[in-house]
Amino acid sequence: MNNQSYFYKFLKPISKELAYVARELENSIFTSPRMMLTHARVFVENILQQVMRVEGLQEDKRITLIERIDILDDSGYLTPEIRDALHHIRKIGNQAAHDTRVFRYSEALLSWEAVYKIVKWYVEVYGPVDFEVPEYQDPSPKSTQSYEISEIESRLKMLENVLVSSEEKDDSREADEETAAATEVIYDQVEPPGYTTIRTLTFSDDQVDVPYFLRDVFLLPQRFDKSERFLIRLGAEQQARIMSELPNNIEGLSSHVKRYNEKNEEQFFNELKGFIEEEKVRRQLLLERPGELFIFYKTDYIVITDELSQVPLKAENFTGIPNLLRQLKDDQIETVGQLPKEIVILAKYEHVGVGTVEKLFEQVKEKQR
């Protein structure tokens, strides 16, 4: 995983949680200005909560952002510049939360600059005496693959929950240190787009995280050697066809079909963990080698060159699999380049098993060498 640089990394010694939320705000500026404007309110409100706590002002979680601004302003803690910056973020954030109009990058950038003024004021007034805030920098659009809007939304919500939880911790220093350590492990590594955990599936005492890029992936039964028939039966009942159809707890999934039980659920769950790991390997390969064509068999793969793609699927080229070759020809699949990327799907053919598909894969691979 790449640990990308971000502007507010300098905040980590003061508050890792604030730094991580700011990182996601930066990621969203050129992806979804609306999202950046909406969540910037949460970011500055948390800063004001910390200021009110330090100053010993009465704290009430039910008060609004404008009420916090007014309390601090009336008490003489805000300069006119900071008060105006707070109101700017509040007003444009409210618009973004309710107005259906298109929000511009320029509006997100103005809010981003206002955030900087507030962070600089907060650090200089309430941070370490010798702490130096870097000069303001405009963010730039990322040239690499970007996060989808709904993934950024998920990341922001998770980090905001951590931010709120960190401020509610009034237990021992040891507990706070444990929380900080856990946060560091989970959120310090900037995951590439698609890798944010979107769900956690459980079975008994075991669990597996589902990354964003697999949110709605098709659960091809042939990818699950021991659970193929179980998934086919579930699919007939409109269950477990795609990842998002799975319940968070796999226990009880077999109740949708007859003659299957908890043993089948456990078997499927274990294969599901392997499936997710295989998909991660494949995605990493596609990210590292964009624009190339592949045929996949589990975690193994073949790069389809132009020369290889033109090899005819005939008995003289591929031995021991005449039945599969005949059925491929019937479906007008006549060259290697026409084979599906997920080659195990060919096990759908009559009297063709995964072993036969593997034979074809290995022979294609031999021709690549």
N, C-alpha and C positions, 0 to 999 in steps of 0.2 A: 504494500500500500504506500502511496506517495504521501509524504507529510508536507503538503503544499504550504507556501508562505502566505501570510495574510497580514494586513496592516496592524490590527490590534493585538498581535502576538505580544507586544510589549506590556499588555495588561496582565499577563499570566501570573507574575509575582504578586500582584495585588488581588486578583480574582480570576481564577481559571474559568469559572462559569461565565463571567462577563465577557472574557476574551473569546470563548467558544461561540456564544450567541452572536457577538459582533462579527465573527468569521462567517457565520451563516447569513447574516444580513448582507455582508459584502458579496457573498456568492449569489444573492438574489437580485442585486441591483439591476443587472442586465438580463436576468432571466424573467423576473416578474416584479416590476416596480411596485405594483399594488401590494404584493406580499412584504416587500422591504418596508414600505411606508406603514403598513399595518403593525408589523412586529417591532418597528423602531419605538413605538409607544411603550411596549412592554419593557424594552431595554432601558429607556430613560426613567420609567416609573420605578424600576427596581433600584436604580441609582438614588432616586429621591427617597425611597424607603430606607436605604442605608444611611443617608444623610440625616433623616429624621430620627433614626435610632441613635446615631452618634450624638446629635444635639439634644437628646432627651425630650423630644417633642412627642406629644400623645399620638400613639399609633393605632389606627383602626383600619383593618383590611378592607372594610366596606367603602372607604372614601375613594373618590375618583381621582384621576390624574390632575384635573383642573383644581380640585380642592387641595391636593398636595402642593401644587405650584403656589396657590394663594397663601397657604399657611406659611410656607418657607419665605415667600416674598414679604408678607406682612411682618414676619419676624426679623426681617433684615438680612437673611442669609443669601439672597440672590442679587446679582448685579442686573441692571437692565438688559445687558446683552444676553445673559444666560436665561433670564425670564422670557425674553422674546424668542430665543432658540427653542425653549421648552414648549411655548405656545405654538410655534411653527410646526414642530413634530406632532403635537397633539391634534391640531386642526387638520393637517394634511392626512394624518393617520386615520382620523375619524372619517374623512371623505373616502379614503381608500377602503375602509371597512363597510361603507354603506352605498357609495355612489357606483353606478355601473359603467361610468365613462371610462375611456382608455386613459391610463396614467402614463406619463412620459418618463423617459430616462432622466431628463433634466430635473424633474420633480424629485425623483429618488436621489439624485446627486445633491440637490439643495438640502434635503433632509439628512443625507450622509454628512454634509459639512456642518449642519447644526448639531448632529450627534457628536462630532469631533469637539466642538466648542464646549459641550456639556461634559464630555469625558475629561478634557484638559482641565476644566475648572474643578471637577471632582477630585482628580488625582493631585492637582497642585494644592488644594485646600485640605483634603482629607487623607492624602496618600503620604508615603515616606518623604521626609524633607529633602533627601538627596535624589529623589526620583525625577528623571527628565523625560518629558513627553516629546516624541518626535514631531517634526513639522508635518502639517497636514499634507496628504497626498490624495489626489483623485484616483479612484479605482479604475482599472482598465478591463475591458471585456476579455474573458478567458478565450484563448485561441484553441484550447483543447476541448474535448467533449464536456458538455455542461450537464448539470443536474436538471431533471425534469421538475416542473413546478410542484407537483404533489410530493415529490421526494424532499425537496427543500422544506416544504410545509411540515412534513413529518419530522425532519431534523430539527427545525426551529422549535416545534412543540416539545420534543423530548428535552432539548437543552433548556428551554424556558422552565420546564418542570424541575429540572436539576437546579436551576438558578433560584427558583422560589424555595425549594427544599433546603438549599444551603443556607438561606437566610432565616429559615424557621428553626434551624438546629440550635437549641439552647442547652444541649447536653454537655457532656464532658469534652475536654480538648481531645481526648483519645478518639471519641466518636467522630468529632469533626475531621480529625486527621484521616480516619478510615474512609469517610465520605469523600474527602479530597483525593485520596489515593485511588479510589474506585472510579471517580470521575476522570482522573488522568488517564487511567487504562482504557476506559471506554471511549472517550471523546478526544483525546489529544491527537490521535492518528486521523488525519483527514482522509476519509475513504473516497475512492474514486466514485464517480457517478454510478448509481445502480446498486451499490453495496450497503446502503443504509438498511438496518433491520426494520422491516415493515410489520412483521408478526413473529411471535414465538409459539411454536406448536409443542405440545407436551403429550407424553404417554407414560403413565405411572410416575416414576421419579425422574424420568429422562426428558430432555427437551432439545429442540433444534431451532435456530434462528432462520427466518426466511428473509433473504435480501430483497430489496425493492425490485430488482430486475426480474425476479421470479414471481412477482405478485400474482400475475394471471397466466403463468406458463401452463401449457397443456401437459397433463400427466399421461404421456403415452404409455399404455399398458406394457408394450414390449420392452420398455426401459426397466421394468421391474420383474426380474426373472421369476422369483418365487411368488409374486403377488399379481401376476398378469391376469389370471382368471378372476381373482378377487376384484381387481379394478374394472375389468370388463363388465362384471355383474353390477358393480356399483354404478358404472356409467349408464347402464340400461335403466337404472332407477334415477338418473339425473343427479348422481352424487359423485364427488371426487373426480370430475372430469378435468378441472383446472385447479390450480393451487388455491385460489380464493374461495373455492367451494368447500375446502376442508375445514372442519371445526377446529377451534383452537386446541381442544382436547380430543385426541384420536380415539380414546376409549369410548366405546359405544358405536363406532362407525359401522361395525358389522351388523348392527340391528336393522339396517336397511335391506339386507339380503338374507335369504335362507341358507342354512348349512355352512355358515361362516361364523367364527367366534373370536374371542380375545386373542387367541394364538395368531390368527391371521392379521389382526390389528397390529400386534407387536412386530410381526414379520414385515408388514408394510412400512411401519414407522422406521425400522432399521434400514430398510432399502431406501426410504425417503431421505434419510440422512446422507446416504451414499450418493443419491441422485443430486442433491443440493451441492455436494462437494464436486461432483463431476461437472455440473453446470458452471461452477465458479472457475474451474480450470479452463473450460471452453471459453468463457467470457474473457478471461485474462488473455488468452491466445488471440481472440478477435480484436482486443484493444491494442495488443502489441503488434499485430500484423493486419492493419486495416486494408481493405480493398482486395484481400486474397480470398479464394474460394476453398472450402474444406469439405471433406466427408468425415463424419465423426462416428466412432464406435466406442461407446463408453468414454474413457478419458483419452483414448488413442485417436489419432487423426491422420488424414492424408491431405496434402496440399495439391489441389487440382490445377496443374499447369495446362496450357493450351494443348500441348502434345498429348498429355495423358487423357484429357477430356475427349479426344477424338478416337480413342481406342475402342473398337467395336466389341459389344458384349456377345461374343460368339464362342462356341465350344472349343475352337482352336486356340483361343486366348485364355479361357477360364474352364478348368477341368473339374469334374466331379460334382457339378451342380446343374445338370441339364434341365431339370424341372423348373428351377428358378429362372434360368435363361429363357426358357420357352414362354413363361408367364410375363417376363419383362418385355419380350418382343410383342406379345399380344397387347400390351399397354403402350406400345410405341416408344419404349425405353430401349434404345439401341446402342448407345455409346456411354462410356464412363461419365462424361460430362452431364448426362441426363439423370444420373442416379440422385436420389434425395440426399440432402445434407445429413439428415439423421437416417443412416443406412439401416438401422435395426427395424425401421418401419416395414421393411420388405418381408419381415416374418409374418405379415398379414396374409401372404399368399398361401394357397392351399398346399398342404404337405410341405411347407417350408418352415423350418424352425430357426431359432437364433443361431444354432451351430452352422447351418447352411449359409446364413448371412455372414457369419464370421469368416467362413471359407472364402466368400467373394471378397470381403474386405481385405483379407491377408494377400490374396492374389493381386488385387489392385495395388496394394502397397508394394508388392514385389516389383511391379512394373514401374513404380516411381523411382526405384533405386538405380 
